[in-house]
Structure formats: structure tokens, C-alpha cells
Amino acid sequence: MTNPIEILQHLIRFDTTNPPGNEAECIAYLDRLLKEAGIETTLVAREPHRPNLIARLKGTGNTPPLLMYGHVDVVTTANQDWDQPPFSGVEVDGYIWGRGALDMKGGVAMLISAFLRASTEKLPLAGDIILTLVSDEEGRSDYGSKYLVENHPHYFDGVRFALGEFGGFSLYLGGRKFYPIMVGERQSCNLKAILRGPAGHGAFPLRGGAMGKLGRFLVALDEKRFPPHLTPVVRRMLETMSEQIEDTELKTRLIQLLDPAMVDMALEQLGDQRRFFEPQLRNTVSPTIVNGGNKLNVIPPEVEVTLDGRILPTFRPDDLLAEMRQVVGEDVEIIVTRYEPGPAGIHMGLYDVLARTLREADPDGYPVPLLISGATDARYFSRLGIQTYGFLPMNLPPDFSFMPLIHAANERVPAEAIQFGTDTIYKALQRFGEAAL
Ligand SMILES: [Zn+2]
């Protein structure tokens, strides 16, 4: 069976909520699909109940192998109010409903379906295609891509480019349709800030203590912004968008985003669209956990704040710390607790092939490169020198806004978009040999 819509419906019916994941049955189903088509598979697992699947189609070897990867685990549906059961995979008015429809069982269905079709139709391939379906992306990838990259890198020998999440969907802006293709992501940098001050009995108030400093620290982060940085990918995206957009007001704003002196003013004017553009233009930190004090009548000597930091490609934690100091001052200790470096640079070698393929599939849409604000499994594969392109094409209708549905209630996807994505990925497999290495 190669029908991607039926595959997606099957995939949704496996409850792979992570934690705990329990991806084994879902992976076994995908394994069966491949074996029934006569394709050899390998299961690689750190723990048997959290397996990863690898399959390979032979190419001529003229070009390095192309990796296609996706994750089968999903996030929780707890405390969400759904109009259709989240693990039903039911089709209603042309939409497939369920957890993972968008993130990313829809993508997995497209990838495996295009892969199966390439095998059945004996599509001539410029290089091998390696399909890798992993567990645990919504966790820390300790059982999935991180495990594979650290313990079994040889499966990916020679790979330069990969297709994965997150990109290829249509995005409507200022009267035009765009297809952002993810080429990079910000790096994750977790931080801890410690504020200290005099301690004592709660009955004898102290000024200038850790709590007062905490207040000033949080207010500073809330009110001030770190400086903008224009990276080449974001420049290219903004230039393409501003050339195409018809809405003159929005066009002006996007042109202003290219000028560091105008960025803050332009973001202010962008309204809801600010959320899309701002993380691509600067390093950020979000305070998420506060710990301090444990007794009503004791003024604590210190308070700790945990912060979720995100750094633009090619920047480093030291850059983030320097920018943070400018905002919060010196009277706080800041420690980097976990940093996951991204790739040293962004390689655009396969981008033009993908953009051309998308443009042919939908001549009304304009492909643009995208830097995403969060992180995907691309960061682990990048350690092997692999450049990932977020390329799960979906031609979505203008009235369907999918971003609010990701990780939320009523996640669903147009069945037509899944077919479109499968066909477009298949076409990309026909021509990935044209990439610039
Ligand atoms: Zn995902």
C-alpha cells in the first residue's frame, strides 16, 4: 500500500504520545509496509520499545546518498478539548483529524509513500535514498536521532543533504502565497541566573535583596530587546517576500526589517506577524522557571531563574551572554547549563532544486528559505555534516491556519495536502542529483 492518506490514518491510530513514546508498534507497521514492497529494513534501538527504522534504495552512486527522516512520536493531548477523537485518524470534510496529522505523521506518510513509489516504479536515482523513521523527537531524541548519530553514524556515511520537517507548507502573506523551506534553526542554550542579596528574618524587611533584584531582572527582560542581526538566509527570505507582496504597507515593513535601525519599529507595526519574524532576527531568552525561598518568615539569600535561550546560527553562547548583560546588568550570575551547537554554516546546495520542484508543483507559490525559531532533529544530523531542508510540501487553503494547531487540540490536515506533498517529494527524488555539492 502506498496511499499516503491511508498510511497517515493508520499512523494516527497508534498512540505514540511521548512520554512515554511507545513507538514500537507504529514502527513495526511502517516496517511491514516496506517489507511487503520487498525492501530490506534495519531496526536500531537503544531500548526495544523505542526503535528506529532505516531502509535504503540503491541509486547509481553518481551523487551522495540523500537522507529522508521523520519522527513518529507525538506530544500529549491531555487537557485538550477535541471535536474528534485525537487518535481516530477520521476524515471529515476532506481533513484528516488526529494528533500528529501535522507534526509529523503527515510528513512520515508522505516520505514513506514517495519512497515506496520510487521503489515500485523503479525510479532511476542519482544516489541512494536512506529513509530513517525515528522515535523520541518530542523528547530529547535520546532514543532517536541523537542515539543514531552518536552510536550508529555509519548508516549515514557520505550523506550531505536531508529532507525532514519543518517547512514546505504554504504561508499567505500580503496577498501572496509563499512556501518557506527550512534551511536552518536557532540553537538551544539553557541558562540559569542567580540573584543574591542579604537574608534574614521576614519580620525585619530588607531592601535590595534577591527578591527585589529578581523583580528588576524580569522586568528588564520583558521590556528590552537584544540587538537585531540579519543573517543571509533571513535577508534572502525578506527580499523575496518584499518583492512579491502586493500589500504596500506590509511590503514597507519587510523592507524595514532589512535595516537594523528600523527593525524594532517595523516589528511593532507588524501585529500578529511579529511572532513569525522576530525570532529570525535576534537571539532571545525566555524566563520559564523561578526557584527561591522555602519558608514564609525567612528572606532567602538567593533566587534562581531558569531561562530558555535561543541563538541564531553561527552565534555562540558568549554572544548571547554579552547581549543579556547589556539588558540585565552585572549584578547577577548567569550560567549556561546546556548548549546544543547547531551547524557551523548553512549549505544551500539542494535549495534551488527543491524550490524549483515546489514552484512547478504550484506555480502560484513562491518558495523562500526559512530559519525556524525552535529546534528539530536537524541539529543532531548536522553533527555528521548533514544539511537538512524542512521540506514536507503542503498546499494549504488560505483560510486554514495550521500553526495554532501544532501541539494543540483539533490538529488536522487537508487530505489533498498530503497527496500534494507526496507527489512533490517524489519529484524531488527524481532530480536531487542536480544539487550543487
Ligand atoms: Zn515534529
Residues whose N, C-alpha, C, O or C-beta is under 5 A from the ligand:
A	BS01	ZN	D103 M104 E165
